[in-house]
Amino acid sequence: MAKAPDWRSSGGYFAVDTGRRSTYFTARAESALARLPRVEQRRILAAIARMAADDSLHGSKPLAGRREHSLRIGPWRVLFAVRDSDSIQIIKIGPRGDVYRH
């Protein structure tokens, strides 16, 4: 996967081209994804690609009091932020009980 330019001075990001929007993963999200079994990685990446390709961010919910959204994929949650009309930043990936904690 191609490296994307950093949006901030710290942290590395990698990007996935989903067609409609560019999807950037923080180092924390990338690390969490890498620790999952390959089957779960594919499920999560496929769901992210479907969501990012849809104008309405299908299947995601905005989080109350926060600028992030949550995408449910079985027992896993993906926290992400829409940075502009052409890009999404994946912030965190984890089990439902842990992913919402700061």
OpenMM code with the backbone's topology and positions (N, CA, C; nanometers):
from openmm import Vec3, app, unit

residues = "MET ALA LYS ALA PRO ASP TRP ARG SER SER GLY GLY TYR PHE ALA VAL ASP THR GLY ARG ARG SER THR TYR PHE THR ALA ARG ALA GLU SER ALA LEU ALA ARG LEU PRO ARG VAL GLU GLN ARG ARG ILE LEU ALA ALA ILE ALA ARG MET ALA ALA ASP ASP SER LEU HIS GLY SER LYS PRO LEU ALA GLY ARG ARG GLU HIS SER LEU ARG ILE GLY PRO TRP ARG VAL LEU PHE ALA VAL ARG ASP SER ASP SER ILE GLN ILE ILE LYS ILE GLY PRO ARG GLY ASP VAL TYR ARG HIS".split()
positions = [
    Vec3(0.0831, -0.1166, 0.0000),
    Vec3(0.0000, 0.0000, 0.0000),
    Vec3(0.0884, 0.1240, 0.0000),
    Vec3(0.0472, 0.2218, -0.0752),
    Vec3(0.1268, 0.3422, -0.0917),
    Vec3(0.1219, 0.4293, 0.0332),
    Vec3(0.2320, 0.4953, 0.0616),
    Vec3(0.2377, 0.5898, 0.1732),
    Vec3(0.1691, 0.7192, 0.1332),
    Vec3(0.0931, 0.7747, 0.2252),
    Vec3(0.0257, 0.9020, 0.2014),
    Vec3(0.1003, 1.0114, 0.2750),
    Vec3(0.0924, 1.1341, 0.2287),
    Vec3(0.1579, 1.2421, 0.3012),
    Vec3(0.0947, 1.2594, 0.4386),
    Vec3(0.1781, 1.2961, 0.5359),
    Vec3(0.1282, 1.3190, 0.6712),
    Vec3(0.0391, 1.4417, 0.6733),
    Vec3(-0.0675, 1.4344, 0.7489),
    Vec3(-0.1533, 1.5503, 0.7681),
    Vec3(-0.1079, 1.6301, 0.8874),
    Vec3(-0.0318, 1.5643, 0.9735),
    Vec3(0.0223, 1.6294, 1.0914),
    Vec3(0.1721, 1.6057, 1.0925),
    Vec3(0.2408, 1.6794, 1.1770),
    Vec3(0.3864, 1.6670, 1.1803),
    Vec3(0.4307, 1.5343, 1.2402),
    Vec3(0.3473, 1.4713, 1.3225),
    Vec3(0.3863, 1.3440, 1.3825),
    Vec3(0.2984, 1.2320, 1.3294),
    Vec3(0.3496, 1.1103, 1.3347),
    Vec3(0.2710, 0.9931, 1.2968),
    Vec3(0.2785, 0.9641, 1.1491),
    Vec3(0.2886, 0.8368, 1.1162),
    Vec3(0.2881, 0.7954, 0.9768),
    Vec3(0.1513, 0.7441, 0.9380),
    Vec3(0.1144, 0.7611, 0.8166),
    Vec3(-0.0150, 0.7168, 0.7683),
    Vec3(0.0053, 0.6341, 0.6430),
    Vec3(-0.0796, 0.5355, 0.6239),
    Vec3(-0.0804, 0.4698, 0.4954),
    Vec3(-0.2188, 0.4843, 0.4368),
    Vec3(-0.2289, 0.4764, 0.3076),
    Vec3(-0.3541, 0.5066, 0.2389),
    Vec3(-0.4028, 0.3877, 0.1583),
    Vec3(-0.5339, 0.3843, 0.1410),
    Vec3(-0.5981, 0.2851, 0.0559),
    Vec3(-0.6881, 0.3619, -0.0385),
    Vec3(-0.6757, 0.3374, -0.1679),
    Vec3(-0.7618, 0.4038, -0.2651),
    Vec3(-0.8895, 0.3229, -0.2783),
    Vec3(-1.0007, 0.3816, -0.2359),
    Vec3(-1.1292, 0.3133, -0.2422),
    Vec3(-1.2159, 0.3657, -0.3561),
    Vec3(-1.1582, 0.4405, -0.4447),
    Vec3(-1.2346, 0.4930, -0.5570),
    Vec3(-1.2925, 0.6298, -0.5264),
    Vec3(-1.4007, 0.6361, -0.4537),
    Vec3(-1.4698, 0.7615, -0.4241),
    Vec3(-1.3864, 0.8516, -0.3335),
    Vec3(-1.3345, 0.7955, -0.2260),
    Vec3(-1.2570, 0.8730, -0.1286),
    Vec3(-1.1256, 0.8028, -0.0992),
    Vec3(-1.0238, 0.8790, -0.0672),
    Vec3(-0.8990, 0.8212, -0.0177),
    Vec3(-0.9181, 0.7910, 0.1301),
    Vec3(-0.8679, 0.6781, 0.1725),
    Vec3(-0.8818, 0.6361, 0.3111),
    Vec3(-0.7438, 0.6248, 0.3721),
    Vec3(-0.7188, 0.7023, 0.4766),
    Vec3(-0.5901, 0.7051, 0.5437),
    Vec3(-0.6015, 0.6383, 0.6799),
    Vec3(-0.5051, 0.5570, 0.7144),
    Vec3(-0.5009, 0.4882, 0.8426),
    Vec3(-0.3923, 0.5503, 0.9297),
    Vec3(-0.4256, 0.5786, 1.0555),
    Vec3(-0.3226, 0.6219, 1.1487),
    Vec3(-0.2349, 0.5016, 1.1807),
    Vec3(-0.1191, 0.5271, 1.2369),
    Vec3(-0.0300, 0.4178, 1.2753),
    Vec3(-0.0978, 0.3272, 1.3769),
    Vec3(-0.1759, 0.3851, 1.4660),
    Vec3(-0.2485, 0.3071, 1.5673),
    Vec3(-0.3502, 0.2133, 1.5022),
    Vec3(-0.4259, 0.2621, 1.4048),
    Vec3(-0.5248, 0.1795, 1.3357),
    Vec3(-0.4568, 0.0719, 1.2507),
    Vec3(-0.3484, 0.1092, 1.1854),
    Vec3(-0.2736, 0.0135, 1.1035),
    Vec3(-0.2198, -0.1002, 1.1902),
    Vec3(-0.1670, -0.0663, 1.3061),
    Vec3(-0.1130, -0.1661, 1.3978),
    Vec3(-0.2226, -0.2599, 1.4488),
    Vec3(-0.3369, -0.2033, 1.4846),
    Vec3(-0.4486, -0.2847, 1.5328),
    Vec3(-0.4979, -0.3798, 1.4250),
    Vec3(-0.5050, -0.3320, 1.3020),
    Vec3(-0.5483, -0.4160, 1.1906),
    Vec3(-0.4485, -0.5290, 1.1655),
    Vec3(-0.3211, -0.4996, 1.1741),
    Vec3(-0.2171, -0.5999, 1.1489),
    Vec3(-0.2200, -0.7129, 1.2519),
    Vec3(-0.2667, -0.6855, 1.3731),
    Vec3(-0.2727, -0.7878, 1.4781),
    Vec3(-0.3917, -0.8817, 1.4640),
    Vec3(-0.4875, -0.8483, 1.3804),
    Vec3(-0.6067, -0.9311, 1.3633),
    Vec3(-0.5792, -1.0470, 1.2677),
    Vec3(-0.6574, -1.1550, 1.2797),
    Vec3(-0.6450, -1.2645, 1.1823),
    Vec3(-0.6745, -1.2147, 1.0409),
    Vec3(-0.6123, -1.2782, 0.9431),
    Vec3(-0.6246, -1.2360, 0.8026),
    Vec3(-0.7716, -1.2272, 0.7575),
    Vec3(-0.8537, -1.3210, 0.7998),
    Vec3(-0.9960, -1.3207, 0.7609),
    Vec3(-1.0647, -1.1945, 0.8120),
    Vec3(-1.0365, -1.1568, 0.9368),
    Vec3(-1.0956, -1.0355, 0.9940),
    Vec3(-1.0421, -0.9107, 0.9243),
    Vec3(-0.9141, -0.9109, 0.8886),
    Vec3(-0.8571, -0.7977, 0.8159),
    Vec3(-0.9318, -0.7753, 0.6852),
    Vec3(-0.9563, -0.8826, 0.6126),
    Vec3(-1.0271, -0.8709, 0.4840),
    Vec3(-1.1693, -0.8195, 0.5032),
    Vec3(-1.2389, -0.8704, 0.6057),
    Vec3(-1.3758, -0.8245, 0.6337),
    Vec3(-1.3775, -0.6759, 0.6641),
    Vec3(-1.2855, -0.6329, 0.7473),
    Vec3(-1.2812, -0.4925, 0.7879),
    Vec3(-1.2448, -0.4028, 0.6693),
    Vec3(-1.1435, -0.4407, 0.5922),
    Vec3(-1.1043, -0.3596, 0.4761),
    Vec3(-1.2151, -0.3537, 0.3725),
    Vec3(-1.2867, -0.4648, 0.3511),
    Vec3(-1.3980, -0.4651, 0.2552),
    Vec3(-1.5102, -0.3729, 0.3025),
    Vec3(-1.5407, -0.3757, 0.4318),
    Vec3(-1.6459, -0.2890, 0.4854),
    Vec3(-1.6057, -0.1417, 0.4767),
    Vec3(-1.4793, -0.1122, 0.5036),
    Vec3(-1.4311, 0.0258, 0.4922),
    Vec3(-1.4405, 0.0724, 0.3468),
    Vec3(-1.4026, -0.0128, 0.2545),
    Vec3(-1.4089, 0.0235, 0.1118),
    Vec3(-1.5531, 0.0490, 0.0680),
    Vec3(-1.6471, -0.0366, 0.1109),
    Vec3(-1.7890, -0.0168, 0.0754),
    Vec3(-1.8402, 0.1150, 0.1330),
    Vec3(-1.8074, 0.1416, 0.2597),
    Vec3(-1.8533, 0.2629, 0.3249),
    Vec3(-1.7939, 0.3871, 0.2587),
    Vec3(-1.6659, 0.3832, 0.2279),
    Vec3(-1.5990, 0.4990, 0.1687),
    Vec3(-1.6459, 0.5264, 0.0260),
    Vec3(-1.6901, 0.4230, -0.0437),
    Vec3(-1.7361, 0.4398, -0.1816),
    Vec3(-1.8764, 0.5001, -0.1892),
    Vec3(-1.9484, 0.4998, -0.0784),
    Vec3(-2.0861, 0.5474, -0.0743),
    Vec3(-2.0890, 0.6921, -0.0243),
    Vec3(-2.1613, 0.7781, -0.0916),
    Vec3(-2.1708, 0.9184, -0.0511),
    Vec3(-2.2295, 0.9369, 0.0878),
    Vec3(-2.3170, 0.8458, 0.1291),
    Vec3(-2.3844, 0.8612, 0.2574),
    Vec3(-2.3108, 0.7932, 0.3730),
    Vec3(-2.1898, 0.7409, 0.3481),
    Vec3(-2.1134, 0.6682, 0.4498),
    Vec3(-2.1980, 0.5552, 0.5073),
    Vec3(-2.2573, 0.4778, 0.4193),
    Vec3(-2.3500, 0.3695, 0.4527),
    Vec3(-2.2988, 0.2807, 0.5656),
    Vec3(-2.3823, 0.2605, 0.6645),
    Vec3(-2.3507, 0.1713, 0.7746),
    Vec3(-2.2793, 0.2362, 0.8912),
    Vec3(-2.2456, 0.3627, 0.8805),
    Vec3(-2.1735, 0.4289, 0.9901),
    Vec3(-2.2687, 0.5165, 1.0704),
    Vec3(-2.2269, 0.5444, 1.1934),
    Vec3(-2.3056, 0.6312, 1.2810),
    Vec3(-2.2154, 0.7397, 1.3386),
    Vec3(-2.2642, 0.8627, 1.3447),
    Vec3(-2.1854, 0.9669, 1.4099),
    Vec3(-2.1850, 0.9437, 1.5603),
    Vec3(-2.0752, 0.9738, 1.6255),
    Vec3(-2.0647, 0.9576, 1.7705),
    Vec3(-2.1091, 1.0856, 1.8399),
    Vec3(-2.1904, 1.0708, 1.9411),
    Vec3(-2.2437, 1.1857, 2.0154),
    Vec3(-2.1300, 1.2606, 2.0844),
    Vec3(-2.1272, 1.3905, 2.0643),
    Vec3(-2.0292, 1.4745, 2.1307),
    Vec3(-1.8888, 1.4659, 2.0740),
    Vec3(-1.8715, 1.3966, 1.9632),
    Vec3(-1.7397, 1.3817, 1.9021),
    Vec3(-1.7512, 1.4048, 1.7520),
    Vec3(-1.6398, 1.4292, 1.6887),
    Vec3(-1.6384, 1.4525, 1.5439),
    Vec3(-1.6213, 1.3231, 1.4651),
    Vec3(-1.6071, 1.2124, 1.5353),
    Vec3(-1.5842, 1.0850, 1.4686),
    Vec3(-1.7143, 1.0116, 1.4397),
    Vec3(-1.7004, 0.9119, 1.3547),
    Vec3(-1.8084, 0.8194, 1.3220),
    Vec3(-1.7612, 0.6796, 1.3591),
    Vec3(-1.8572, 0.5878, 1.3727),
    Vec3(-1.8265, 0.4500, 1.4044),
    Vec3(-1.8860, 0.3589, 1.2970),
    Vec3(-1.8105, 0.2592, 1.2577),
    Vec3(-1.8559, 0.1598, 1.1618),
    Vec3(-1.8516, 0.0249, 1.2314),
    Vec3(-1.9637, -0.0454, 1.2330),
    Vec3(-1.9740, -0.1754, 1.2992),
    Vec3(-1.9477, -0.2866, 1.1990),
    Vec3(-1.8547, -0.3758, 1.2352),
    Vec3(-1.8218, -0.4913, 1.1520),
    Vec3(-1.8137, -0.6111, 1.2458),
    Vec3(-1.9268, -0.6785, 1.2653),
    Vec3(-1.9313, -0.7885, 1.3609),
    Vec3(-1.8963, -0.7370, 1.4991),
    Vec3(-1.8028, -0.8026, 1.5693),
    Vec3(-1.7650, -0.7561, 1.7031),
    Vec3(-1.6666, -0.6391, 1.7000),
    Vec3(-1.6240, -0.5985, 1.5819),
    Vec3(-1.5228, -0.4927, 1.5681),
    Vec3(-1.5879, -0.3595, 1.5375),
    Vec3(-1.5197, -0.2535, 1.5813),
    Vec3(-1.5618, -0.1174, 1.5491),
    Vec3(-1.4447, -0.0441, 1.4867),
    Vec3(-1.4783, 0.0392, 1.3896),
    Vec3(-1.3789, 0.1238, 1.3246),
    Vec3(-1.4202, 0.2682, 1.3503),
    Vec3(-1.3357, 0.3435, 1.4174),
    Vec3(-1.3606, 0.4855, 1.4388),
    Vec3(-1.2899, 0.5628, 1.3289),
    Vec3(-1.3608, 0.6554, 1.2679),
    Vec3(-1.3024, 0.7328, 1.1587),
    Vec3(-1.3562, 0.8742, 1.1599),
    Vec3(-1.2846, 0.9612, 1.0917),
    Vec3(-1.3254, 1.1007, 1.0761),
    Vec3(-1.3233, 1.1353, 0.9283),
    Vec3(-1.4231, 1.2084, 0.8845),
    Vec3(-1.4272, 1.2579, 0.7469),
    Vec3(-1.3499, 1.3878, 0.7469),
    Vec3(-1.2359, 1.3900, 0.6766),
    Vec3(-1.1493, 1.5082, 0.6773),
    Vec3(-1.1956, 1.6132, 0.5772),
    Vec3(-1.2415, 1.5702, 0.4634),
    Vec3(-1.3004, 1.6582, 0.3631),
    Vec3(-1.3822, 1.5694, 0.2713),
    Vec3(-1.4351, 1.6230, 0.1645),
    Vec3(-1.5230, 1.5431, 0.0787),
    Vec3(-1.4502, 1.4295, 0.0074),
    Vec3(-1.3173, 1.4328, 0.0065),
    Vec3(-1.2416, 1.3314, -0.0664),
    Vec3(-1.1560, 1.2408, 0.0204),
    Vec3(-1.1621, 1.2542, 0.1533),
    Vec3(-1.0744, 1.1703, 0.2349),
    Vec3(-1.1357, 1.1356, 0.3707),
    Vec3(-1.1013, 1.0161, 0.4152),
    Vec3(-1.1445, 0.9639, 0.5447),
    Vec3(-1.0201, 0.9192, 0.6195),
    Vec3(-1.0140, 0.9480, 0.7474),
    Vec3(-0.9020, 0.9044, 0.8300),
    Vec3(-0.9526, 0.7988, 0.9278),
    Vec3(-0.8982, 0.6783, 0.9181),
    Vec3(-0.9303, 0.5711, 1.0112),
    Vec3(-0.8460, 0.5943, 1.1359),
    Vec3(-0.9110, 0.6134, 1.2490),
    Vec3(-0.8423, 0.6505, 1.3714),
    Vec3(-0.8105, 0.5295, 1.4580),
    Vec3(-0.9084, 0.4423, 1.4755),
    Vec3(-0.8940, 0.3292, 1.5664),
    Vec3(-0.9729, 0.2095, 1.5158),
    Vec3(-0.9218, 0.0893, 1.5399),
    Vec3(-0.9920, -0.0346, 1.5098),
    Vec3(-0.9799, -0.1222, 1.6333),
    Vec3(-1.0914, -0.1756, 1.6797),
    Vec3(-1.0846, -0.2609, 1.7970),
    Vec3(-1.2183, -0.3199, 1.8336),
    Vec3(-1.2196, -0.3999, 1.9412),
    Vec3(-1.3466, -0.4578, 1.9870),
    Vec3(-1.4370, -0.3494, 2.0433),
    Vec3(-1.5637, -0.3752, 2.0394),
    Vec3(-1.6648, -0.2764, 2.0782),
    Vec3(-1.6390, -0.2138, 2.2151),
    Vec3(-1.6033, -0.2922, 2.3133),
    Vec3(-1.5861, -0.2393, 2.4484),
    Vec3(-1.4656, -0.1487, 2.4668),
    Vec3(-1.3634, -0.1646, 2.3836),
    Vec3(-1.2392, -0.0889, 2.4027),
    Vec3(-1.2219, 0.0296, 2.3089),
    Vec3(-1.2819, 0.0265, 2.1952),
    Vec3(-1.2504, 0.1232, 2.0902),
    Vec3(-1.2974, 0.2653, 2.1237),
    Vec3(-1.3970, 0.2786, 2.2077),
    Vec3(-1.4500, 0.4120, 2.2378),
    Vec3(-1.3743, 0.4829, 2.3486),
    Vec3(-1.2867, 0.4116, 2.4169),
    Vec3(-1.2074, 0.4734, 2.5227),
    Vec3(-1.0928, 0.5533, 2.4624),
    Vec3(-1.0631, 0.6654, 2.5218),
    Vec3(-0.9540, 0.7501, 2.4704),
    Vec3(-0.8225, 0.6959, 2.5039),
] * unit.nanometer
topology = app.Topology()
chain = topology.addChain("A")
for resn in residues:
    res = topology.addResidue(resn, chain)
    for name in ("N", "CA", "C"):
        topology.addAtom(name, app.Element.getBySymbol(name[0]), res)
